[in-house]
Amino acid sequence: MNIPQAIFGHVLFYVYGAYLNLEKVGVSEKLQLLKAADVLMMDSFVDYMEADLIRNENTWINEKSSEVLYVALQISRCKELVSLCNNAILRHPKAFVSSKEFLFLPHDYMVGLLERDIFGLEEIDIFAAVIMWGINNTPGISLVDDFSTWTSDHIATLQSNVIQLLSLIRFFQMEPDDFIKKVGPLTKVFMPELYDQVIEYHSNTQFQFIYDILPLRLNSTIIKEKEEPALISYWILHPDTADDTPEKNPYTTFDKVPFDFHLIFRCGGAELGEQKWREQCYNQGPTVTIIRTKNQNEDEAVFGGYKSISWSTENQEMRIGGDGFIFGYLWQQRKLLLPWMLRVNNHLDVDMFLGDGIEVFIDFRHGQKLLAHANGFQDLEETIEELEVFRVVQKKFDE
């Protein structure tokens, strides 16, 4: 790395003074200083710059998370900065996989990313991103090439680059039409026999499979870890319990969670409207709504609710709202904090509203504004940052 003169001047100032006033140093320069400190093997300066970026440049890191992540992954000491970037990219995964930095991420990081059971993209889009990454890291081919021009050596090299990554793709959980249309042309890359197995899976449930069928990945940018769907599942399966947090939740791993959560609606708070919500959420059966909010103190919290029957015109006309519950929790420093849950015997039959309308409710009919009323808070008002609705389907486990 060639260190620019201005950056090297800052380094010298730190060397001789053990301090550097960063108030007038731009954020991009700070990132260059971090790289320079690593090249010069100045561990204390690496720690100094990492701490400053995390403390003072949080907003910029969220906006430039792919760029910062690419740098931080090259510096073994920057684990906290990598963790901060991970949180940001999982909040905006579509922008992340579309960034130029994504194409140059190290293989080990890609493995860790694909091992996640929660990632806010459709599986077919994850597959496409992995293929783009593989092409970019295979000499002799490029993203603009026609596949038909690749030689057998090109295909073999590409396959060796992505074979471990493809083993982590949930092929069996893809929509059949998407699988045939978008994966089919690349069967030479990802094993023809696996393609045949996936086709057979959707047409013959008695077929003997030689590949592991990985569970459906949870497509969410709000839910972070398995503790959340595990807790919600426990509340659904135990309608008589009033426990906010059961002493022993049996769903210790993601594949043991007894429900699949199929994303049917996702929207930023500023774009939230009844018409679009109604088009995608009506007649879907039982649903869970998850809402990420931010209050005047910039604190983030999650609210939501489970509804045991469909949102529908028919149910509204019959004044049937279904049973369920509303809930909330905080998520700070990779920990789920202060969860609460209140049962609802019959939801009020109103769109974009969960609860009985009197004692407990969550009301998100008013654009970006969420109103909540329950034990522990009265008429709470928070700003909706993002909202997701999932169709809830009970899994069929083998005996």
N, C-alpha and C positions, 0 to 999 in steps of 0.2 A: 504493500500500500504506500503510495506517495502521499505524504502528509503535507497539506497546504501550509504555506508560511504563517498565515494568520492563526491557524489551528495549532501549529507547533509553538507559536508565541504564547498561547494560552497554557500549553503544556509546561513550558519553561517557567511561567509565572507560578504554576502550582508546585513545581519541583522545588523552587527556591522559597516559596512562601507557605507551602502546605495548605493553601487556601486559594480559591478563585471566585471572584465576584461574578456570578452568572446572570445578574439582573438584566444586563444589556446584551447578553449573548442569545442569538436566535435559536429556535428549537432545532432547526436543521444543523446548525453548528454544534449544538450539544450532542447530536447523534454522531457527528464526525469526531468530536472529542472522545466519545465513548469508544469508537472504533480505534482511534489513535492510542488511547490508553491500553487497549488490549494488545495491539501490535507491539507496543513498547514494553509489554509485560509489567505494567504498573497496576498491580491489583488494588491498591488503596485508592487510586484515581478512578479505576473502573467502578468500585463501590460508591465513590463520591458522586460520579456522574449518574449512575443508576438511581441512587437515592434522590437526586435532584429531579430527574425526569419523572419519577413516580410521584414525588411530592408536589411538583409545580406544573407539570405538563400533562396532566391526566386527560384533559379534553382533547389535546392534540394527538395523544397516543390512541384514543378511541377513534379519531378521524383517520389516522394514518397507521392503523394497527398492523396491516400487512407489511408495510415498509419497516416499521420498528421491529416486528417479529423476525423478519429476515435478518436484520442486524443482530438482534439479541440471541438468536439461535447459534450464531457463530462465536459467541462469548460464553464460555462455560459457567462463569460466575453470575450471569444475569438471569438466574432462575425466577426471581420475583418479577422481573420485567416480562419474561416469557409468559408467566401466569397471568399477568394483567392483560397482555395482548390476546391470550387465549380466550379470556372472558369477552373481549371486544369482538373477536372474529366469530365466536359462537353466537353472538347477538346479531351479526350481519353476515351470515355464511355465504350468501349469494355474491355479495361484493368481494368477499375474500377469495373465492375460487375463480373469480373473474379478473383478479389482479395479476399484474405481471410477476410480482414476487412469488405468488403461489407456484408458478412453473419451476422455480429454482429452489424450492424447499428441500431439505435433506430427506432421504428415504426413511430414516428412523422416525422422523417427525410425522411423515405421512402415515406410517404404520400406526402410531399412537392415535392419530386423528381418526383413522378408519376403525379402530377398535372401540370407539365410543358408541354406546347404544343410543345416545341422544345427539342428534345433529339436524339442524333445521333446513334440510333439503330433501327433495324426493330422491329415492335410491337411484333412479335412472340418471339424475343430474350428477350424483356423486360418481357414478360410473364414468360419465362423460368427462368429468374433471380429472379423474385418475388417468384416463386415456390421453388427455391433453398433456398432463404432467409427464407421462411415459414417453410420448412422442418428442417432447421438448428435451428430454434427457437421453435420447437415442441418436447417436451420430448418423448422418447420412439421410435423415428424413426430417420433415418439418410440418408444422401445423397447416400449411397451405397445400401440401401434397395431395394428390389423388391416391387413395389406398391401392388402387390397381397397379400403380407403378412401383410398389415396394418389392424388393427381392426377398428371397427366402431368408437370406442373412439378416436383412432389416427386420423381418418379422420375428426371427429367433432372438435377436438382440432386444427388441421391444418387449417380447414376452418375458425374457429373463429380468428385465427392469421392473415389470409390473406384476409378476406372478404372485408374489406374496401379498401385494395390495389387493389384487383381484380375489384372493381367497377370503378377504374380509368384506367383500361386497355382498349384500343380501339379495342375490339374484332371484331366489325363490319368492321374494316378497314384492317383486316388480309387477306392475300391471302387464298382463300377457301381450297386449297390442304394442305397448312401449318396448317390451323386451324383444319382440320379433323385429320391429321396425328399426330400433336404434342399436341393439346389441347384435342382432343377426348378421349384419355385414362384417362384423369383427370377430366372428367365431374362430378364425385361424389364430387370433391373438390370445383368446382367453379359454381355449380348450373346447373342441367340437363336442366331446362327450358330455360336458357340463351343459351345453346348449340343449342337447337332446333330453337330458334329465329334467331341466326346467320345463320344457314343453310337456313332457310326460306328467310332471307334477300337477299341472293345471288340468289335465284330462283324465288322469287315472290315479286316484288317491291310494290304491292298493299296490302301486308299483314299489319295488324295492330300490331304495336310493343309496348310491355309494358316496354321495357328498353330504356333508353336514348342512342341515337346513337351519340357518341362523334366524333368530327371532326378528320380527319387524322392528326396524329402527324407529325411535320416536322422533317425528319431525316437528321439533319445537325450538324456538329461539328464546322462549321464556323459561321453560323448565330446564334446569341445569344438570341434576343428578337423579339417580334412580330412587332416592329417598322420597321424592315428590310423587311420582306415579304409584310407588309402593304404599304410601300413606293414603292417597286418594282411593286406591283399590281396596285397602282395608276398610275404610269408611263405607264404601259401596257394598261390600260383602257382609258387613256387620251392621245392619240398619238399626239394631237395638242398642248399640253401644253409644255412649256419650263421650267416650275417651277422645281427647284431643290427640294424645300421643300414646298409643298402646305400649305397654311395657316390653312386649316381645312381638315384633312384626314378623310373620313367617316368610315374607317375600324378601329374602336376603340378597338375592341376585336378580338381575333384570329379567332373565328368562323365566323366573318363578312368579313374576307379577302376573296375576290371573286375567288381566284385560289387555287387549290391544287398543291403543288410542290413535285413531285415524284422523289426521288433520283435515277439516272441511272448510275452515275459514281462518284467515289471518289478516290483520289490518292494523296500521298505525292509528293512534288515537285521533290524529288530525283528519284522517280520511274516513273515520267511522260514520256510517250512515245506515238507516233502517232498510232501504231497498236492497242494497248489496248484501247485507247481513241476512235478510229474509230469503233471498234467492239461493243462498248457499247453506243455510242452517235449517230450513223447513223440512219436515218429513224425513228426518235422519235417525229416528229412534233415540235412545238414551244418549245424552251428551254431557261433556264437562267443558265449562267455560273457564279460561285462565286469563287474568287481566294483570298486567304489570303497570304500576302507578308510580307517580312521583309527587310528593307534597311540597309545600312552600319551603321546607328545609332541605329540599333536594334528596330526601330519603326515599329509597325504593322499597316497595312492598308488593306482594302478590295477593290478589283476591280472586275468588272464583266460586263456582257452584256446580253441583251435579243435579241433573233433571232426569227422572226415570222414564219419561215418555217424550215423544217428539214435540218440538215446537210445530204447530200446524193451525191452519184456519179452522179445521173441524174441531180440534180440542178447545180452541178459544170459544167457538160457538156453543160447545157443551160445557164451558166453564170448568174444564179439567186441566189442572196444571201439573199433576204428577208429584210424587214425593221426591225427597232428596236431602240436600244440605247446602249450606254455604260455608266458606272457609277462608282462611287467610294465613299468611306467614311472612316472615322476613328471610332474606337470604344474604348473609354477610360472611365474608372470609371463608367461603366454601362450606358454610354451615347453615342448615335450616333452623331458624330460630322462632320461638314464640308461636308455634302453630295453634290455631283454634278452629273449631268446627261446631256448627249449630244445626240441628236437624230442622227440616221443614216438612210438615205433614202434607201440605198441599200448596205448591207454588201458585202464586197469583197468575192467572192466565193472561199475561201481558208480554208482548215482545220485548226482548233486550232487558229483562227484569227477572231476578231470582229472589225468592223469599216469599213470605206471606203478606208482605205489604204493611204489616203492623208492628210486629215484634222484631223480626229480622228480615233484612233485604239488602240486595245489591242492585242498584239501578244504574244502567249504562245507556239510557236512551238519549242522553243530552250531549251528543257529539263527544268531545274530548273530556267531558266531566263525568266522574264516577261519584255517586252518592251512596253511602252505606249507613246502616242503622242496625245495631245489635248490642248484646250485652258487652260491656267493655268500651264501647264508643257510641256516641249519639250523634246522628246527622253529620258523619264524617264526609268531607269533600276532598277528593284528590284528582290529579290530572292523569288521564289514561295515556300511557306511553305506547302500549301495544296490547292487542287482544287476540286470543286464539280460541277456537272452538273445535273440540274433538268428538267424533262419533265413538262411542264406547262399545266394544265387542268382546264378549267373554271368550277366552281361549278354550280350545278343546285339547286337553292334554291326553297323551297316550296312557292307557291303563298300565 
